Amino acid sequence: MRQSKSLIPTFKEIPAGADIASHQLLLRAGFIRQTASGIYSFLPLGNRVLKKVEAIIREEMDKIGANEMLMPALQPAELWHQTGRWDTMGAELMRLKDRHDREFALGATHEEVVTSLIKDELNSYKKLPLTVYQIQTKYRDEKRPRFGLLRGREFVMKDAYSFHSSAESLDEAYNDMYQAYTAVFTRLGLNFRPVIADSGAMGGKDTHEFMALSEVGEDIIAYSDTSAYAANIEMATAADQYETTDETMQSLDKKATPNQKTMQEVADYLQHSLDKGLKSLLFKIDNKFVLVVTRGDHEVNDIKLKHLYQANDVELATERETQQIIGAGFGSLGPINIPEEVEVLADYAVKYVRNVTCGANEDGYHFVNVNPTRDFQVSRFEDIRFVKEGDLSPDGEGNLHFARGIEIGQVFKLGSFYAEKLGANFLNEQGKASTLLMGCYGIGVSRTLAAIVEQYHDENGITWPNQIAPFQVHLLVMNSKKEEQVSLGDTLYQLLLDKGIEVLYDDRKERAGVKFADSDLIGIPVRITVGKRADEGYVECKLRRTGEQTEHHQAEVIEYVQTLID
């Protein structure tokens, strides 16, 4: 493609509001343009990369027998009401009405639509299992769109859905998709980790997220330094592995702690470390009140609480509710003398404390020398806290470390949730009606593109991996007024095209400095420069990522470039 006839609007300055490298560089290099907050147009270069990412995804989907289809983005509200997600998806679901006042949603995801479709087509176990997928634009009304393609209101997604007659079949499809995603992100050149995750509003259980490691990632990954264990911090397991103490129990005592509200304030006032205190919080779990107790240096993980109680809603009780039920405010709660109707749940670490501090359930007072079992009873001990760096890995190998990641894909075992809600049944081998089991699998295609740029850039621009670069070669003619340079440039351009090599030919009437800067910014892997030695038939070749430069005669340069590409 001749650059003089291309839409590649580059600029030098960092755009206002672009805070991370991928957003800045994709705008500056002319890959995308913002249409509205969180909504972007993909210009020709951006679209070429997007299509290459999609092609790799399609190839890996084909390998596992998934069928590509295309479903409508406009979805009737009735389907979402049937599953209950019209309410649970909240404000992020884009809603609208047609001229007949009928409600619709713009597809944020397609579980409802695909289940409704498949239930009328799959009526026998003989047609199972089946996996379908699509690559389509999705819509979510993000409260604060930011970071360019990483958090938008309109984005490109690959979503797949599998249907099964047995849990074993679902397990097999889940593993196939897990391996396919691993292949996709490996082929894209990403540094990534599959991590144990929470299914959130999707429903179901057993899910992994695929995280591209990046300091700008909004998710925190906990991983072992010596094993393959990795999990989203919301789901990372704190193992029941704590050191016991031989400290002698002291007599329980009550101390005045006026105006000391937080754990740190109480610890400082009573002159002990945070881990020598107990933190007690009153939670409302599906209208049931539970006092949740952790060690003072630990934080309660409400996602774990939700899974533990299989609850729909988990929230902190209000201060008014706390006063009514316990008789004290937030800063003075503790597990001693709790009303019978309130369950006391404690983290594993609480089992092992000795002579610690806790609230006295009286404003301005705390108990000291508190010991579990002797001074208070717990209904059960569970893993209910966020892990900390340095904790033992739950698989027993190494210690946990933290890293930030960008979520680029996720695989779910949905089970029968959507099939039950929408009446998706099939006849089993005994001729009896059974409920379909489902899996759901997504890749954020456009955000994957941004994640790649976060990992592949330098101070001068993008450094695309070869397999998804918009072009394989950037051919530059330094002086369009020099006939010998233009002639050699035209000759090489045609030779490259004849060999099936994708080439962007910078034939613009621009200064050499502008062409070099744009080339570095755009980031095509191989650059061929036709310059002062054109009359001798020599050109300069440069590798964008390494900066390595070599000179080649026109008779050998095509073979050299072909070797690099191969």
N, C-alpha and C positions, 0 to 999 in steps of 0.2 A: 504494500500500500504506500502510495506517495504521501508524504507528510503535508505537502502543499495543498492536498485535496482532502485532508483529514480534519476532524473536529477534535483537536487536542489543545484546549486552552490552558496553558500553564501560567503560573505567576510566582514571583520570588517571595513575597511576604507571607507570613503565617496568617491565615484567616482568623478574624475575631471569633471567639467562642469555640475554637478548635483546640482542645486541651491535651489530646494525646497524639502520638506519632501517626497512627493509622489515619485518623481523621484529617490531620494536617496534610499529610503527604498525598492521600487520595484526592483531596481537593486541589492542592497545588499542582499535582502532576496531571490533572485533567481527566481523572477516572470517574468522579462523581460530582454532582452539583445538588445543593439543597433546594427543594421546592417549597417545603414548609417544615416546621419543627418536627424532627424525627422522620421526615419523608424525603427520599433522595431519588434523583434520576441517575441512571448508569449511562455515562457517555460511552462512545465506541470502545475506548480502551478498557473501561470497567466492565462493559458487557462481554468483551472477549474473554477476560479472566473468569468472569462469572460462568460463562458457558463451558470453559475448560474444567472448572471445579465440578459443574453438573455432569460433564461427560465421565469423569472419574467415578462419581457416585453411581451413575447409570451402569457402568461396567461392573462395579462390585455388586450392585443389586441384581444384575442379570446372572451373575455367577451363582447366586443362592436361589435363583428361580422366582424372584419377585416380579410381579406384573405391573407395568407402569400404566396409570390411568390419569384422568383429570376430573376433579369434582368441582362443583360450583363454590365460589367464595361467598355468595349470598345464601344464607341458610335460614329456614323458617324457625321462628322462636319456639314453635311447638316442640321441636326435637330437644331443644335445650331445657324446656320446662319438664319434659319427661325424665331427663336424667338429674334434674335439680340444679344443673350448672348455670342456668339463667341467673340465679341468685348468688351462687357461690363464686362465680367468676368475678363478680363485683364490677367496679367501674372500668376495668381494663377491657371488657367486652364491648366492642363497637356495636351500637344498636341503632336501628333506624326503622321507619315505617314507610310503606308504600302508599299510593293514592287512595287505597281502600282501607287505610288505617291498620293494615296487618303488620305485625312486628317481625323484624328480621335481625339477624346478626351478621356482621362481616366476619368471615372465618378466622378465628384465632388458632383453631385446630379443628380436626375433622372426625373425631370419634363418633359423634352423633350421626353425621351424614353417612359415613361409611358403614356403620352398623345397620342403619335403616335400609341402606341399599342392599347389603349382603344378606340380610335376613330373608329377603324375597328371592334370592338366587341360590343360596346354599340350603338345601332341605334334606341332605343325606350325608352320612359319614363318608360315603364313597367320594365326595367332592372335597374332602378335607385331607390335609391342611391346605390353606391358601394364604398367600401373602400378596398384598397390593401396595403400591406406593404412588406418590405424585410429587412433582416439584412445582410449587405454586406460591404466589404472593399471599402472605398472612397479615392480619391486622390486629393490633393491640393498642388501646388508648393509654399509653404510658403517661404517668403523671408528670415525670420529668425526663423526657427524651434527652439523651446525651451521648457523648463519645461516638458521634457519627453513626456508623453501621452497627455498633455494638449494642445500642439500646434505642431502637427506633419504633415508630408507630406503624410502619409498613415495611415488610422485609420478605426475603425469599427463603423458603423452607422446603426441605425434603421430609415429608411425613409418610410413614409406612404403617400398615396394620396387618396383623396375622390372625387367622381364625383356626381353631383347633377343637378336636373332639376329646382330648385328654391333656392332663397336666404334663405328661411326658413329651407329647408333641410340642406343647408350648415351650417347654424347657429347651428342646432341640432348636426351635426357631429362634429363641432368644439368644442362644449360643451362636447360631449362624450369623445373626445380625450383629452381635457383639464382635465377632471376628471380621465381618465385612466392614464395620466402622473402623476397626483397628487398621485394616488394609487401606481404607480411604484416607485416613489422617496420616498414615505412614507415607503413602504415595504423594500426599500434598506437602511432605517435608516438614510437618509440624512436630515440635517437641510437646508431647501431650501425655496425659495419664488418664486411664479409666478409673473412676472413683465411685465408691458406694454412696448413694444419694437418697434423697427424700422425693417421693412421687408428687407431693403437693396436691394441687387441685385436679391433677390428672386422674387420681384414684388408683386403686391397685397397690401392689407391693413388689418388692424385688426390682430394683432399678439401679442403673449405673449412669453416671454422667461422664462425658469425655471432656476433659479440661485441657485447653492449650495453656501452657505455663506462661504467665506474663505478669509483670508488676502492676499493670493497670487493670487486672482482673478484679471483678467484684466479688468473687467467691474465694473462700479460703480452703485450701486442701491440707488435710493432715496425712502425712505419709511416714512410713517407717524408713529409717536410714539404712536398714540392712535387709529388708524383705520387700515383696511386691505389694504389701498392704497400703491402700490409699482410700480415703473417704472424704467427702465433703464434711467440713467441720460440724455441720448440723447432725450428721449421722455417725461421726467417728466414735468408736466405742471406748469408754474408759473401763479398762479391765479391773476386776476385783482383786487387785494385787497391791496391797499396802503393807507397810512395816508395822508390826505390833510394838507396843511399848510396855516396859516393865515398871513404868511410873506408878507409884502408890496412889490410890484414890484418896483425895482430900475431902473434907467435910463441905457439903453444899452451903453456900453463903449468898446473901443478897446484898448488892451494892447499889448505891445511888449513882446514877449516870446522867445528871441534869444536862439537857440540851444536846446530848450525844445521839445523833440519829443514824449515821452511816456505820458500816462495819469498821471502816478505817478510823473514824472518830472514836468509837468505843474502844478499839484496840489501842489507840494512842493514849486514851484517857486511863485505861486500866493497865497500860504498859505491857502488852503482849503482842505477838505476831498475829497476822490475819488467820493463819491456819489453827490458832488456838481459840477461835470463836466459831459459833454456829450461826448460819444465816437461815432465817425462817421467813417464808413468803406464803401468803394465803392465796391460793389459786381457785378459780371457778372453772370447773371442768364439766361441761354439759350440765350446768346448774347444780353440780355437786361441789361442796367446798372441801378442799384438800390443803393441809398445811405441808408444804414441801421444805425439807431441811437439807442443807448442804454445809460443807465446811466453809468457813469464812472466806477463803481464798479461791473458792470455786463459784461458777455461775450456773444457774439453772438453765437447762435446755428445754424450751417449751415444745420443740418438735418431738423430743423423746417422750415427753409427757403425753403428747397427743397420740403417739403410737402405743404407748404403754396402756392407755385407757381406751384405745380405739375410739377416740372422741372426735366430734365434729368441731367443737369450740373449746379452746383453752385460753384463758385470759386471767390476768391478775385481778383479785377482788379490789373493789374501790376502797378508799380509806374509810368511808362511811360504813360499808359492809364489814370491814375488818373491825371497826370499833363495836358494831352491833354484835358480832359473833364472838370475838376474842376479848373485847373490852380494853383494847390498847391500840395505839397507832402503829404505823409501819416500822418505826425505829426500835420498838420494844417487844417484838414478837418472839416467842420461843415455844418449844414443844412440851413444856412442863404444865400440867393442869389444863389441858385442852378439853373443850366440851366434847362429849361422847359422839355427837353427830358429825364431828370433823375428823376425817381420816388423817393420820400422820404418816407421811411417806418420806423416807430418807435415802440419801445417796449412799452407795457402798462405803465411801470414805468415812462416813459418820460412825460406822461400826467400830472403828479403830481409834477414835479420839479418846483422850483421857484428861480430866480436869480442865474443861474448856468453859467458855463464857457463852451465855445465850440470853435473849430477852426474857424478862420476868412477866410478860403480859400485863405490865403496869407501866404507864408512861413514866420515863425517867429512871427506870430501875432495870438491872440485869443480875442474873444469877452467875456466880463463879464456882469453879470446881464441879462443873456439871459432868455427869457420866451416863452414857446410854444404858438402858436396862435398869440400872439402879434408880435413876431419877426420872426417866420418862420411857414410855413404851412406843414402839414404832410398828405400824401394821405390816410393813415390809421394807426391805432394802433393795434398791434397784440402781441401775446406771441411769442417772437423770441429769448429768452435768455436761458442760462443754469440756472437751479435753484441753490440756495445756501442753505447750511445747516442753519436751523432756519427759512426758509421761511414757510409761512402758507401752510398746505396741501391743494391741490386743491379741495378736497372733504369737506373742511371746518372743518375737525376734526384733531386737533393737529398740530404739526410742523414737517417739514421734517428733517430726519437724513440720513446720508450716510453710506453705508457698501459696501465692495467689494464682488464680486461673480464670480463663475465659471459657464459659460453657459453650461448646460448639456442637455437642450432640448428646442425646440421652436415649436409653432403651428402658422400656417398662414391661412388666408383666401385669396386665390389667385384670386378668382373671375373668370373672363373669359379670362384673359390675355393669357395664354398658349393655351387654346382651340381656341381662335380667330386666333392666329398666325399659329396654326397647323391644322386648319379646323376640329376641333372636334365638330360635331353637333349630334343632336338626333331629332327624331320626337316627338313632344309634343302631348297632348291629342286631339288637334284639327287637328293633322296630318301635322303640319307645322314644318319646320326645325328650331331648336333653338340651341343656343350655350351652351355647357356644362359649369357648374360652378365647380370650383375645390377648394379643400383645400390641404394643404401640412403640414406634421408633422414629426419632426425629433428628435431623441435622439442620442447623441454622446456616444455610448456604451463604447468605450475604455477610453474616457476622464471621463466618469462617474466613472469608476473604480479608476482613479487617484483622483477624487474629494472625493471619499469615504475615501481613505487613508489620504488625507489632513485633514479630520475631525476625523479619527480614527487612532491615533498613539500616542505613548509616547516616552520618551527618549530611550527606549530599542527596539522599533520596531513597527510593525503594530498591531492594536487591532481590527481585523475584526468583523463586526456584524455577529451574528450566521448564518443568512439566506444566506450569500454569502461567508462565509469562505471556503477556499479550502478543508478543512476537518473539521469535527465537533470535533474530539478528536485527540490530539497528545500524543501518548503512548511512554514513554521513559524507556529504560532499562539502568540503570546507569553503570553497570559493566558486560560486555558481557562475562567475564571470570567466573562469578559466575553462576553455573548451576541452583541454585534455582531462581535467578532473570530471567534468560533466560526462564526457564520453566514456571514461572508465567506470564511473558510477552507474551509468545506464547499462553498461555491459554486465557488470557484476550483479545488478538488480535482476536482470533477466535470467542470468545463469542460476542465481539462488532460487528464483521462482521455478525454473525448469526442474530443479532438484527437489521441489516440494518443500522448500524451506520457507518458513513464515518470516517475512522481512518488512520492516518499516523503513522506508527510504526518505531520509531528510534531504529533500531537494529544494528547500526553502531558500529564499534570498535573504538570509540572516547572517549576522556575524558569527565567526567560529566560536566565540565565547558563549553566545546564546545557545548554539547547537549542543556544545559539550554540556552545559548546565542542564538543558532540557533532557539530554540523554541520561545523565546521572540521575535526574529526578524521576524519570519514567522507569528506569531500572531494568531494561531488557538485558538478558544475560551476556550476549556477545555484541561488541561494537566494532564495526569496520570503518575506519576513517580513510577517505580518499583525500590526500593532501599534496604536499610539495613534490613528492616523488612519483606522482601519477604519470608523468611523461616517461618514466622508466618502468611503469607497470607495477610499482610497489604500493602496498597499503599497510596500515597499522591495524592490528587486531588487539582488542582489550577485553578482558573478562571483568564484568561489572563487579562481581562480589569480591574477587581477590585483588583486582587492580593489575594483574599480570598483563604485560604488553609485549607483543612480538611483531616483527615485520614479515610480510609474505608477498611473494610475487603473485600476480593475478592468476598465473597458471596453476598455483598450488593452494590458493586461499580457499577455494570452494571445498576441496578435499579436507583441509584443516578444519573448517567450520563444521563440515559433516561429521568429522570425528568427535568434535566437542559435543555436538547434539546427540550423537549416538551413545 
